[in-house]
């Protein structure tokens, strides 16, 4: 048992191992070892102090070991690799940025459809507005591609894809947000209008 003159480590109860050893988190292994050796030699006569110092040192060394073993994810590199992948480039190649006039025309059309759908919900659902949105989608695509079969193919394809995705989002992801009759159909229609706006405006 140590006598009363034996110095006691003042940071013996400090939880953070770096603070306990009095070093920064950027300290090198040599600095960590030097701090440990200095404190051990200073408080060698007091076993609890020595144990606290050794414990802090071991925790820092183990954490450093695990940090070296754990692979570091370079998010910028991953994003760059993803953006340069063939799949992403293929998707990007199917879209373009049109003139502002085109964006405004399609935006106004689908906003009006959304307003009509929300303002006049019926027991039958927004069947008429959805049909108009499909026709508008085909029309706007035709105005850009100037090809009837492509406009028809792209229009119906994007319409069914948008309705399917909208239904999935409203059923599985987004909770019901609209009151009244047919709230699921109305909500799905509004999501579909957003997706149709994107396809009719930016799809090549």
C-alpha positions in Angstrom: 0.0 0.0 0.0 1.3 3.4 -1.0 2.1 5.9 1.8 0.6 9.4 2.1 3.5 11.0 0.2 2.9 8.9 -2.9 1.6 11.2 -5.7 -1.8 10.3 -7.0 -2.7 10.8 -10.7 -5.1 13.8 -10.7 -7.0 12.6 -13.9 -7.5 9.1 -12.7 -11.3 9.3 -13.1 -11.3 11.2 -16.4 -13.2 9.0 -18.9 -11.8 10.3 -22.2 -8.4 8.5 -22.7 -6.8 11.4 -24.5 -7.7 13.8 -21.8 -6.6 11.4 -19.2 -3.1 11.2 -20.8 -3.1 14.9 -21.5 -2.7 14.6 -25.2 -4.6 15.7 -28.3 -6.5 13.3 -30.6 -4.0 14.1 -33.4 -1.1 12.9 -31.3 1.3 10.4 -32.9 2.1 7.0 -31.5 5.4 8.3 -30.3 3.7 11.1 -28.4 1.1 8.7 -26.9 3.9 6.4 -25.8 5.9 9.3 -24.4 3.0 10.6 -22.4 2.3 7.1 -21.0 5.9 6.5 -20.0 6.2 9.9 -18.4 3.0 9.5 -16.3 3.9 5.9 -15.4 7.3 7.0 -14.1 5.7 9.9 -12.2 3.0 7.9 -10.5 4.7 4.5 -10.3 4.1 4.2 -6.6 0.3 4.4 -6.8 -1.2 1.3 -8.5 -4.7 2.7 -9.3 -3.0 5.6 -11.0 -0.8 3.3 -13.0 -3.8 1.2 -14.0 -5.7 4.3 -15.1 -2.8 5.4 -17.2 -2.2 2.0 -18.8 -6.0 1.6 -19.5 -6.1 5.0 -21.3 -3.0 4.1 -23.3 -4.4 0.7 -24.3 -7.7 2.2 -25.3 -6.1 4.8 -27.6 -3.8 2.2 -29.2 -6.7 -0.2 -29.8 -8.8 2.5 -31.3 -5.9 3.5 -33.5 -5.5 -0.1 -34.6 -9.2 -0.4 -35.5 -9.2 2.9 -37.4 -6.3 1.7 -39.6 -8.1 -1.6 -40.2 -11.4 0.0 -41.1 -11.5 1.1 -44.7 -12.2 4.8 -45.2 -14.8 5.7 -47.7 -14.0 8.5 -50.0 -17.4 9.9 -50.8 -16.2 12.2 -53.5 -14.4 9.4 -55.3 -17.4 7.1 -55.0 -19.8 9.8 -56.3 -17.4 10.5 -59.2 -17.2 6.9 -60.0 -20.9 6.5 -59.9 -21.5 9.6 -62.0 -19.1 8.2 -64.6 -20.6 4.8 -64.8 -22.2 3.6 -68.0 -25.6 3.2 -66.4 -25.7 6.8 -65.0 -24.3 8.2 -68.3 -27.0 6.2 -70.2 -29.7 7.7 -68.0 -28.2 11.2 -68.3 -28.1 10.8 -72.0 -31.9 10.4 -72.2 -32.5 13.8 -70.6 -31.8 17.3 -71.8 -32.5 20.9 -70.6 -35.0 22.6 -72.9 -35.7 26.3 -73.3 -37.3 28.2 -70.4 -40.5 28.6 -72.5 -41.0 24.8 -72.7 -40.4 24.4 -69.0 -42.9 27.0 -68.1 -45.5 25.6 -70.5 -45.3 22.1 -69.1 -45.1 23.3 -65.5 -48.2 25.4 -65.8 -50.1 22.6 -67.5 -49.4 20.0 -64.8 -49.8 22.5 -62.0 -53.3 23.3 -63.3 -54.1 19.6 -63.4 -52.9 19.3 -59.8 -55.1 22.2 -58.7 -58.1 20.7 -60.5 -57.4 17.3 -58.9 -57.2 18.7 -55.4 -60.0 21.2 -55.8 -62.6 18.8 -57.3 -62.1 15.3 -55.8 -64.8 12.9 -56.7 -65.9 9.4 -55.6 -64.7 8.1 -58.9 -61.2 9.6 -58.4 -59.3 11.9 -60.7 -59.9 9.8 -63.8 -60.4 12.7 -66.2 -57.5 14.7 -65.0 -55.2 11.6 -65.2 -56.3 11.0 -68.8 -55.6 14.6 -69.7 -52.2 14.4 -68.0 -51.4 11.3 -70.2 -52.5 13.2 -73.4 -50.6 16.3 -72.3 -47.5 14.2 -71.7 -47.6 12.7 -75.2 -48.3 16.2 -76.7 -45.4 17.9 -75.0 -43.0 15.1 -75.9 -44.2 15.3 -79.5 -43.5 19.0 -79.6 -39.8 18.2 -78.9 -39.1 15.0 -80.6 -41.3 15.6 -83.7 -41.9 11.9 -84.1 -45.4 10.4 -83.6 -44.4 6.9 -82.7 -41.6 8.1 -80.3 -44.0 10.5 -78.6 -46.6 7.8 -78.3 -44.1 5.2 -77.0 -42.3 7.7 -74.6 -45.6 9.2 -73.5 -47.4 6.0 -72.6 -44.2 4.5 -71.2 -43.5 7.4 -68.9 -47.1 7.7 -67.9 -47.4 4.1 -66.7 -43.9 4.3 -65.1 -44.9 7.5 -63.3 -48.3 6.1 -62.1 -46.6 2.9 -60.9 -43.9 4.8 -59.1 -46.4 7.2 -57.7 -48.6 4.4 -56.4 -45.6 2.7 -54.8 -44.5 5.9 -53.1 -48.0 6.6 -51.7 -48.6 3.0 -50.6 -45.1 2.1 -49.2 -43.2 5.3 -48.5 -45.3 8.4 -48.1 -48.1 8.3 -45.5 -51.6 9.6 -46.5 -51.5 13.4 -46.5 -54.8 14.4 -48.1 -58.3 14.1 -46.6 -61.4 13.4 -48.4 -62.6 10.7 -50.8 -60.1 8.8 -52.8 -57.2 10.4 -51.0 -54.8 7.7 -52.2 -55.8 8.1 -55.9 -55.6 11.9 -55.6 -52.2 11.8 -53.9 -50.9 9.3 -56.4 -52.2 11.5 -59.2 -50.3 14.6 -57.8 -47.1 12.6 -57.6 -47.6 11.3 -61.1 -48.1 14.9 -62.4 -44.7 15.8 -61.0 -43.0 12.8 -62.7 -44.9 13.5 -65.9 -43.7 17.1 -65.8 -40.1 15.8 -65.7 -40.6 13.3 -68.5 -42.5 15.6 -70.8 -40.0 18.4 -70.2 -36.6 16.9 -70.0 -36.8 13.5 -71.7 -35.1 13.3 -75.1 
